[in-house]
Amino acid sequence: MTQAFVNSGVRYTPHYFSLPLDYQKPDGKQLTIFARVVETAAGDNSHKPWLVYFQGGPGFPSPRTDASSGWMKRALQQFRVLLLDQRGTGLSTPVTHETLANLAPEEQVHYLSFFRADNIVRDAESIRQQWNIDKWAIIGQSFGGFCSLTYLSLFPQSVLRSYITGGIPYINASADDVYRATYPNTFQKNQAFFRQFPEAQEQCCAIADYLLEHDVRLPNGQRFTVEQFQQIGIHFGMSDSFVPTYFTIESAFVTVDGQTQLSYSFLNAMLMDQVYQTNPIYTILHESIYCQGNNDASRWAAHRVRQEFDEFNYRSGNPFYFTGEMVYPWMFDQFECLKPLREAANKLAEKEDWTPLYDESVLSGNQVPVSCASYAEDMFVDIDLTRKTLQLMPNTKAWITNEYEHNGLRADGENILDRLIEMGEQTAAELGLPLL
C-alpha cells in the first residue's frame, strides 16, 4: 500500500502504470510499473521540467530517502523528480524467487529476457507519452547511466538533458573486456585495504581456512563458503568502506567453551550483505547488460576471466583477496534463494540473440547535452573503457575526478548534481538550446 504525503516541505506522490511486458506485443501480458513523483510542496511546480532517475544495479528500486538533502535537494530547486522503480524491482511487478516459482525454467528465461535496459527505457518513455510531456531530463547512476545511453540511443528526441554519474559504459565492450579491466581494479583496491590494515590479511586467511575446514551455516541455514566471504569486497568500490569492513573482520571469531568459532553476529552480517537473495535480477541478468546481440552470449564471463587472475582463487597458505561486483554460476548452487533459478540462469548465460542496447550511429551524432561525473579510480566502471565512449559522443562534457568513488552521488550528491547541471547548461548554450 502506498500513499501521497508531505515531509519537510516535499510532496511524495505515488503512481502506478500498466505497461507491456513485451513492447512488440502491446496487448499481451502487462506489468505494473511504479513511480513516485517528488516535488516541493509549496508553490506551483507546473513550470518546472521533469527529471527521471534511473537507479544503479541492475535489479534495485528507486531510492526511498528523504529528499531534503543530497542530489534530490539540488534537483528540486529546478525540477520535478520522477523516481522510477525499474521493472522487476520495488513495487514494479517484482522479480524474486517467489514470484518466479510457478514458472518452468524455459518460461523464466523468456520472462526475464524482457527486464534489461531497453525495456526499462521503454517503460519510462511510455510514461512520458501518457503524461503528454514534450521532453524531460534524465539522471542515471551506475547501471542507470547505462540506461541513459540506451535512452539516448532509442529516444533521443525525448531527452532534454542527460546527467550521468559513474555509469558511462564502453558500448562496444564484451563482458570479457569488462572483467579483464575490473579484476585488476579490484586487485588494486585489495592492495590499498591491506596496506591500511596489514593484520587483516592474517585474519582473512584465518576466516577462509576455517570455512574450508568446517561446515559453517548462515542464519538461514545456507552453508557459508570462502567464495561468499570474498564477495564482501564489493564494498571496496565505495568511499569510506575500508574501516567498516575491517571492523566486521576483526570481530569474526568468538571463543565458546575454549573453542574458536565464527560468531553469530559475523555470520548474520554476512547474510545481510547478500542482496543476491532478495534482488535476483542483479545476479541473473548482470552480465547481460554487456551483451549486444550478434552471437554475444556472456557464458559466465566473470567466472571464465577469473582464471586469468588466479590470485582470486584462494588456497590455504596463499594471500587472501576479495572479489568485487562479479557474479558466478556457483551462486545458483550455494545461495538458497537463487537455487530455484539455476537452470534459467545457465540458459540466459548461453543466450546469444539479445537485442542491441546502444545505437552507435545515433550516439555518434548526439545532440542532447550530456554531462557526466566519471571516477578515475572506479572499481566497477573502468575509466579507460569509459573514455572510449566519451570520445564517440559529441556534446558530452565529462568531469573525470579521483575525489569520489563509485558512490559519489550518494556521498556528495548535492554538489555533484549542481556541477553536472552547470555543465549541461554550458553545452546547451553552445548548441543554441533554451536554458533551464
Sequence and secondary structure as in RCSB ss.txt:
>XXXX:A:sequence
MTQAFVNSGVRYTPHYFSLPLDYQKPDGKQLTIFARVVETAAGDNSHKPWLVYFQGGPGFPSPRTDASSGWMKRA
LQQFRVLLLDQRGTGLSTPVTHETLANLAPEEQVHYLSFFRADNIVRDAESIRQQWNIDKWAIIGQSFGGFCSLT
YLSLFPQSVLRSYITGGIPYINASADDVYRATYPNTFQKNQAFFRQFPEAQEQCCAIADYLLEHDVRLPNGQRFT
VEQFQQIGIHFGMSDSFVPTYFTIESAFVTVDGQTQLSYSFLNAMLMDQVYQTNPIYTILHESIYCQGNNDASRW
AAHRVRQEFDEFNYRSGNPFYFTGEMVYPWMFDQFECLKPLREAANKLAEKEDWTPLYDESVLSGNQVPVSCASY
AEDMFVDIDLTRKTLQLMPNTKAWITNEYEHNGLRADGENILDRLIEMGEQTAAELGLPLL
>XXXX:A:secstr
    EEETTEEEEEEEEEEESSTTSTTS EEEEEEEEEEESSS  TTS EEEEE SSSS     S TTSHHHHHH
HTT EEEEE  TTSTTSS   TTTTTTS HHHHHHHHTT SHHHHHHHHHHHHHHTT S EEEEEETHHHHHHHH
HHHH GGGEEEEEEES    TT  HHHHHHHHHHHHHHHHHHHHHH THHHHHHHHHHHHHHHS  B TTS B  
HHHHHGGGGGGGSTT HHHHHHHHHT EEEETTEEEE HHHHHHHHHT TTTT THHHHSTGGGG  SSS   SS
HHHHHHTTSGGGS  TTS      S   TTHHHH TTTGGGHHHHHHHHT      S  HHHHTT  S EEEEEE
TT SSS HHHHHHHHHH SSEEEEEESS  TTHHHHHHHHHHHHHHHHHHHHHHHHT    
